[in-house]
Amino acid sequence: MQKTKLKIRGMSCEHCVKTVTEALTELEGVRRAKVNLRKGEAVVRFDELCITPTHLKDAITDAGFEVL
C-alpha cells in the first residue's frame, strides 16, 4: 500500500471535493482518498501493483481540475 499527496487547483466548494473524491475512489486499486478543500490537496492510499500516481493525476484532470 502506498500513500501520496496531490496538490489540486480549481476546487472552490464541497461539490468540487465530492467530484474529486469520486473520481479517485472509482479507480481500481484506490483504497482511500481524502480531499481537503482548504488545503487544496488530496491524500490517496492505493495499491501500487494496480495503479500509479499518473493514473490518479489523470483522473483528477479528467474531472476538470489541475494537479500541480
Buried (B, 14 or more C-beta within 10 A) or exposed (E): EBEBEBEBEBBEEEEBBEBBBEBBBEBEBBEEBEBEBEEBBBBBBBEEEEBBBEBBBBBBBEBEBEBE
